[in-house]
């Protein structure tokens, strides 16, 4: 049984853009589970109020036709919980693992972030399949005392252990702001900036719990105008 009081100390931030069936599925999953879910919908049209009416009060849906970066910037002052995490609109976190991460952060004040293991899932002919995702997350941690050593170690053998981790709110806001205050025209650079900022900010650990259910194939690709989400400019091309 999940500790609701513990889950109420967490906010999940869920950006979405023209993939509303997936966002709605995720909102229904979290409805009534204690966690505050802030949905940042930049789609062409809002989700129908009739579809939203049955959701729990912990789901906060906002439709604003502005960029991904602008929506993230606007939500920062609205987050008032102790812990926060980013979540994909088409992906899921297992509540018991989320609770375990919160407990770990409560026990270890030196940690700024905590995450669980990942499993990819996809459907084929109506059957759901799973496969290992990010195997390097097993027993992964960044526990060096020196911030420079932590960031060097993390980027030397990179695995995304922080972008979807449970994070202390002050460090998360600073990391997100490092991305949103100046957006660079490099595909997925936001992930790298947040990972570098959080690894520098403090120690982190991956627990031996399955937490992150990563969608592998179901969702349509996001097509938007954000310069940091356009696959046309990858890092080597931008650098050269």
C-alpha positions as a printed Julia matrix, in Angstrom:
240×3 Matrix{Float64}:
   0.0    0.0     0.0
   1.48   3.33   -1.08
   1.89   6.02    1.57
  -0.41   8.81    0.35
   1.1   11.42    2.67
   4.51  10.72    1.21
   3.2   10.87   -2.38
   1.55  14.23   -1.67
   5.05  15.69   -1.26
   5.74  15.15   -4.97
   4.79  17.04   -8.14
   5.0   15.44  -11.57
   5.39  17.87  -14.48
   3.98  16.47  -17.72
   4.45  18.53  -20.91
   2.4   17.37  -23.89
   1.88  18.51  -27.47
  -0.68  17.04  -29.88
  -0.55  13.63  -28.17
  -3.54  14.15  -25.93
  -4.79  10.53  -25.82
  -1.48   9.57  -24.19
  -1.6   12.53  -21.79
  -5.19  11.69  -20.83
  -4.24   8.04  -20.25
  -1.46   9.19  -17.93
  -3.73  11.6   -16.07
  -6.23   8.8   -15.48
  -3.39   6.6   -14.18
  -2.37   9.19  -11.56
  -5.85  10.44  -10.68
  -6.47  10.13   -6.93
  -2.97   8.79   -6.15
  -1.8   11.73   -4.04
   0.86  13.07   -6.4
   0.21  16.54   -7.84
   0.33  16.25  -11.63
   0.75  19.49  -13.59
  -0.05  18.9   -17.25
   1.38  21.53  -19.62
  -0.55  21.16  -22.87
   0.65  23.21  -25.83
  -1.57  21.39  -28.35
  -3.57  23.09  -31.06
  -6.79  22.57  -29.06
  -7.45  21.81  -25.36
  -8.72  18.47  -24.11
 -12.5   18.43  -23.82
 -13.78  19.4   -20.39
 -16.03  16.35  -20.41
 -12.94  14.09  -20.54
 -11.27  16.01  -17.72
 -14.3   16.19  -15.43
 -13.84  12.75  -13.86
 -10.21  13.29  -12.84
  -9.09  13.76   -9.24
  -8.27  17.17   -7.8
  -4.58  16.22   -7.83
  -4.55  16.6   -11.64
  -3.95  20.21  -12.72
  -4.43  20.63  -16.46
  -3.38  23.82  -18.24
  -3.67  24.46  -21.98
  -1.41  27.21  -23.34
  -0.31  27.49  -26.95
   3.28  28.48  -26.3
   6.6   26.69  -26.65
   7.85  23.81  -24.53
  10.43  26.08  -22.92
   7.86  28.77  -22.15
   5.5   26.27  -20.54
   8.3   24.93  -18.35
   9.25  28.48  -17.33
   5.69  29.33  -16.38
   5.19  26.28  -14.18
   8.33  26.81  -12.05
   6.79  29.29   -9.54
   3.65  27.13   -9.26
   5.45  24.05   -7.89
   5.24  24.08   -4.1
   6.0   20.49   -3.11
   9.21  19.21   -1.57
  10.02  16.91   -4.5
   9.4   17.11   -8.24
  10.0   15.04  -11.37
   9.51  15.39  -15.09
   7.4   12.69  -16.76
   6.72  11.89  -20.42
   3.09  12.02  -21.47
   3.29   8.47  -22.86
   5.27   6.9   -20.01
   4.56   5.66  -16.5
   6.19   5.52  -13.07
   5.41   2.71  -10.65
   4.12   4.37   -7.44
   5.86   1.97   -5.03
   9.24   2.75   -6.63
   8.51   6.48   -6.53
   7.78   6.14   -2.82
  11.05   4.24   -2.33
  12.94   7.12   -4.0
  11.28   9.66   -1.71
  12.19   7.54    1.33
  15.81   7.36    0.14
  15.96  11.13   -0.25
  14.47  11.56    3.22
  17.16   9.28    4.68
  20.11  10.77    2.76
  20.18  14.61    2.86
  23.31  14.6     0.66
  21.3   13.2    -2.27
  19.6   15.66   -4.6
  18.01  13.03   -6.85
  16.97   9.39   -6.83
  15.61   7.17   -9.58
  14.74   3.53  -10.26
  15.46   1.12  -13.1
  13.85   1.41  -16.55
  11.91  -1.0   -18.72
  10.9   -0.28  -22.31
   7.44  -1.36  -23.45
   5.71  -1.56  -26.81
   2.69  -3.24  -28.39
   2.59  -5.62  -31.34
  -0.62  -7.19  -32.63
  -2.42  -6.18  -29.46
   0.16  -7.71  -27.1
   2.32  -5.65  -24.75
   6.01  -6.54  -24.75
   8.86  -5.36  -22.53
  12.6   -5.15  -22.98
  15.55  -3.93  -20.97
  16.18  -0.21  -21.16
  19.32   1.62  -20.07
  21.05  -1.42  -18.48
  23.81   0.89  -17.22
  21.32   2.18  -14.63
  21.93  -0.99  -12.61
  23.79   0.01   -9.43
  24.45   3.45  -10.97
  25.3    6.27   -8.6
  27.1    9.61   -8.5
  28.44   9.82   -4.97
  31.71  11.71   -5.45
  32.18  14.58   -3.0
  33.63  16.9    -5.62
  31.05  18.39   -8.04
  33.52  18.46  -10.92
  34.29  14.78  -10.44
  30.58  13.93  -10.4
  29.82  15.73  -13.64
  32.93  14.33  -15.34
  32.07  10.79  -14.28
  28.47  11.18  -15.41
  29.23  12.57  -18.85
  32.17  10.22  -19.46
  29.88   7.18  -19.53
  26.51   8.84  -19.95
  23.16   7.32  -19.04
  20.02   9.44  -18.37
  19.73   8.89  -14.62
  18.54  12.37  -13.61
  16.2   13.89  -16.2
  13.35  11.64  -15.01
  14.49  11.21  -11.4
  12.73  12.34   -8.22
  14.56  15.56   -7.33
  14.57  18.08   -4.49
  12.54  21.03   -5.74
  15.13  23.82   -5.39
  17.79  21.94   -7.38
  15.24  20.88  -10.0
  14.07  24.45  -10.56
  17.66  25.64  -10.98
  18.4   22.86  -13.45
  15.29  23.55  -15.53
  16.06  27.28  -15.49
  19.55  26.56  -16.83
  17.8   25.18  -19.92
  14.94  27.63  -20.28
  16.78  30.94  -19.72
  18.66  30.43  -23.01
  17.54  27.79  -25.49
  20.24  26.46  -27.79
  19.33  25.13  -31.27
  20.54  21.58  -30.62
  18.26  18.56  -30.62
  17.51  17.31  -27.05
  20.04  19.69  -25.51
  17.63  20.28  -22.62
  18.22  16.76  -21.34
  22.0   17.21  -21.4
  21.81  20.6   -19.66
  19.55  19.29  -16.9
  21.66  16.16  -16.41
  24.87  18.2   -16.17
  23.34  20.74  -13.79
  21.86  18.13  -11.45
  25.0   15.99  -11.39
  26.96  19.09  -10.43
  24.37  20.14   -7.82
  24.67  17.05   -5.65
  24.88  13.3    -5.25
  22.36  10.87   -6.74
  21.54   7.18   -6.7
  19.57   4.64   -8.76
  17.68   2.15   -6.6
  17.18  -1.54   -7.54
  13.45  -0.94   -8.11
  11.63  -0.97  -11.43
  10.27   2.58  -11.66
  10.37   3.97  -15.18
   8.21   2.36  -17.87
   9.6    3.87  -21.05
   7.39   3.87  -24.16
   9.35   2.48  -27.11
   7.09   2.7   -30.15
   3.42   3.56  -29.6
   3.55   7.34  -29.61
   3.62   9.59  -32.66
   6.77  11.7   -32.84
   6.47  15.25  -31.56
   6.51  17.81  -34.36
   6.87  21.33  -32.97
   8.75  24.57  -33.56
  11.06  24.51  -30.52
  14.66  24.85  -31.7
  15.88  22.49  -28.97
  13.47  19.75  -30.03
  14.04  19.82  -33.77
  15.9   16.71  -34.98
  17.31  18.7   -37.9
  20.25  19.96  -35.84
  22.12  17.35  -33.81
  25.03  18.26  -31.57
  27.97  17.42  -33.93
  26.35  19.39  -36.75
  25.74  22.41  -34.51
  29.28  22.21  -33.1
  30.97  22.11  -36.5
